[in-house]
Amino acid sequence: MKQKRCGKMIRSIALIAASILLVFSGSAVSAAAAEEAESEKTVTLRVCNWEEYIDLGDWDEEETIDLESGDIIGENSMVEDFEEWYYETYGIRVKVEYSTFGTNEDLYNMLTLGDVFDLVCPSEYMIMKLMAENELVPLSEEFFDTEIPENYYSRGVSPYIRRIFEEKKINGEPWGDYAAGYMWGVTGIVYNPEEVDKEDTRTWDILNNPDYYRQVTIKDNVRDSYFAAVGALKSDLLTSEEFRNAPDYKQRLEDEMNDVSPETIALVQDYLQSVKDNAYSFETDSGKADMITGKVLANLQWSGDAVYTMDQADEDDFTLNFAVPDEVTNIYFDGWVMLKRGVENDPARQHAAEAFINFNSRPDNVIRNMYYIGYTSVITGGEEDSRIFEYADWCYGAEEDEEDTVEYPLGYFFTGNSDDEDYVITAPAEQMDRQLYAQYPPEDVLARSSIMTYFDQEKNDVINQMWINVRCFNIHKIPLWAWLITAAVLAGCLAWWIIKKRDRDYE
């Protein structure tokens, strides 16, 4: 009996174990199935943006932006917060694969070599190029529906920016059908006011001014350097009353600044080769540090980087200023566009891409990005949200007891009305040469601004060859002795050829 009881117990244990195993197996299968189902719902969004061009979070508590409307702080990265927000808002998980690039040309080369992204953030001339090459997917009709609360971009984009995006067209289609603005600004000169005469910063020719030999830097990319060179070379024309007062001034200015005639290219090459001799360096990012450490006295700079540079210098009790030359300035835009090779025929991915744009256009996130990178967002927040203007006043508004102040109108940007008294900052007078001036350029600066248009392949090849000549070979630096040796060699070859020819004639 005892043996039978043991046998029964063993069988019972075996049955229980089998049942437990079955339950756990079923649970494992269910968990795996659930995990697979969840995986199927996850949307992978491939984003490529400029380096250091989005809030990465991890702010210190003292960095909290304490506005009247509430505190703002970046605890997590914008990408992580987007992934969480997207799931909470739409019930679908999204995984962002985030990459970066250094220049517009770098991005274009990445795409040419086969890298696939859904959403990228190039500058205006590269947006135009990608539109012309039929590489982009238009934004959806839903994206522009201002009745949808989550459409922060369409509900909050600056009327000034919106107008430009609607007026500028490629192949008859407005930029705004394909691109949503991200950041914008102008180009100018960051300079040390203790060492550089402000009058010298009123012209792009400061880059070639021998008074600042080896103490200026210029951008290490063909488009920005070409633009500055044209501004310097055509200074007399661009500042003439006749030119400025022409009824089609803005179009003529754009034509002049994007002139790639053989004569202009030759002049630009000679000019930039001269600048190369005068400059401390051609740079993309190091100019900021070189200004802060005092290695250089003046730097061709994008206004967003100018703000960052002046902020960092202030921390070291070292004052730097920003100026926009009288001839012209480049008004630039960086904007989000969706690539065909990424989102085409994939509604879920396109929805996530447009949601990423909108999340970065939410006013609190706009402020986080602006604070983190120093650039100016195209977003105002619209009539319903005043936080972005509050933030501008928080950054640049004068203290109550300050006496040397100026009234700085921003209505043109926030409402489209230059005389809007609700959008005026009472700022310290020094800000007319500093961060506020760079972050929100006054209307007289914007009046002499021009965009860089895209060049077709033939024109690109020509100016790229010019750039290679500038960066790799400078005819002006060839010493006299090299010219003499070259002349002697050529003379010897010519004499040899004459002697040989004469001998053949005698035969």
HELIX and SHEET records of a PDB file:
HELIX    1   1 LYS A    2  LYS A   41  1                                  40    
HELIX    2   2 GLU A   61  GLU A   63  5                                   3    
HELIX    3   3 MET A   78  TYR A   90  1                                  13    
HELIX    4   4 ASN A  104  THR A  112  1                                   9    
HELIX    5   5 GLU A  124  ALA A  132  1                                   9    
HELIX    6   6 GLU A  142  PHE A  144  5                                   3    
HELIX    7   7 TYR A  152  GLY A  156  1                                   5    
HELIX    8   8 PRO A  159  GLU A  167  1                                   9    
HELIX    9   9 TRP A  175  ASP A  177  5                                   3    
HELIX   10  10 LYS A  198  ARG A  202  5                                   5    
HELIX   11  11 TRP A  204  ASN A  208  5                                   5    
HELIX   12  12 PRO A  210  TYR A  212  5                                   3    
HELIX   13  13 VAL A  222  LEU A  233  1                                  12    
HELIX   14  14 SER A  235  LEU A  238  1                                   4    
HELIX   15  15 GLU A  241  ARG A  244  1                                   4    
HELIX   16  16 TYR A  249  MET A  257  1                                   9    
HELIX   17  17 PRO A  262  ASN A  278  1                                  17    
HELIX   18  18 SER A  286  ILE A  292  1                                   7    
HELIX   19  19 SER A  303  GLU A  315  1                                  13    
HELIX   20  20 LYS A  340  VAL A  343  1                                   4    
HELIX   21  21 PRO A  347  ASN A  360  1                                  14    
HELIX   22  22 PRO A  363  ILE A  373  1                                  11    
HELIX   23  23 ARG A  387  TYR A  396  1                                  10    
HELIX   24  24 GLY A  411  PHE A  414  1                                   4    
HELIX   25  25 GLU A  421  TYR A  423  5                                   3    
HELIX   26  26 ALA A  429  ASP A  433  5                                   5    
HELIX   27  27 GLN A  435  GLN A  439  1                                   5    
HELIX   28  28 GLU A  443  ALA A  447  1                                   5    
HELIX   29  29 GLN A  457  CYS A  472  1                                  16    
HELIX   30  30 ILE A  475  LYS A  477  5                                   3    
HELIX   31  31 LEU A  480  TYR A  506  1                                  27    
SHEET    1   A 5 VAL A  94  PHE A 101  0                                        
SHEET    2   A 5 VAL A  43  TRP A  50  1                                        
SHEET    3   A 5 LEU A 119  VAL A 120  1                                        
SHEET    4   A 5 THR A 329  LEU A 339 -1                                        
SHEET    5   A 5 LEU A 136  VAL A 137 -1                                        
SHEET    1   B 8 VAL A  94  PHE A 101  0                                        
SHEET    2   B 8 VAL A  43  TRP A  50  1                                        
SHEET    3   B 8 LEU A 119  VAL A 120  1                                        
SHEET    4   B 8 THR A 329  LEU A 339 -1                                        
SHEET    5   B 8 ALA A 179  TYR A 191 -1                                        
SHEET    6   B 8 ALA A 298  TRP A 302 -1                                        
SHEET    7   B 8 VAL A 216  LYS A 219  1                                        
SHEET    8   B 8 SER A 281  GLU A 283  1                                        
SHEET    1   C 5 VAL A  94  PHE A 101  0                                        
SHEET    2   C 5 VAL A  43  TRP A  50  1                                        
SHEET    3   C 5 LEU A 119  VAL A 120  1                                        
SHEET    4   C 5 THR A 329  LEU A 339 -1                                        
SHEET    5   C 5 SER A 449  SER A 450  1                                        
SHEET    1   D 6 VAL A  94  PHE A 101  0                                        
SHEET    2   D 6 VAL A  43  TRP A  50  1                                        
SHEET    3   D 6 LEU A 119  VAL A 120  1                                        
SHEET    4   D 6 THR A 329  LEU A 339 -1                                        
SHEET    5   D 6 ALA A 179  TYR A 191 -1                                        
SHEET    6   D 6 ASN A 321  ALA A 323 -1                                        
SHEET    1   E 6 VAL A  94  PHE A 101  0                                        
SHEET    2   E 6 VAL A  43  TRP A  50  1                                        
SHEET    3   E 6 LEU A 119  VAL A 120  1                                        
SHEET    4   E 6 THR A 329  LEU A 339 -1                                        
SHEET    5   E 6 ALA A 179  TYR A 191 -1                                        
SHEET    6   E 6 THR A 376  SER A 377 -1                                        
SHEET    1   F 2 ILE A  65  LEU A  67  0                                        
SHEET    2   F 2 GLY A  70  ILE A  72 -1                                        
SHEET    1   G 2 LYS A 169  ILE A 170  0                                        
SHEET    2   G 2 GLU A 173  PRO A 174 -1                                        
SHEET    1   H 2 THR A 405  PRO A 409  0                                        
SHEET    2   H 2 VAL A 424  PRO A 428 -1                                        
END                                                                             
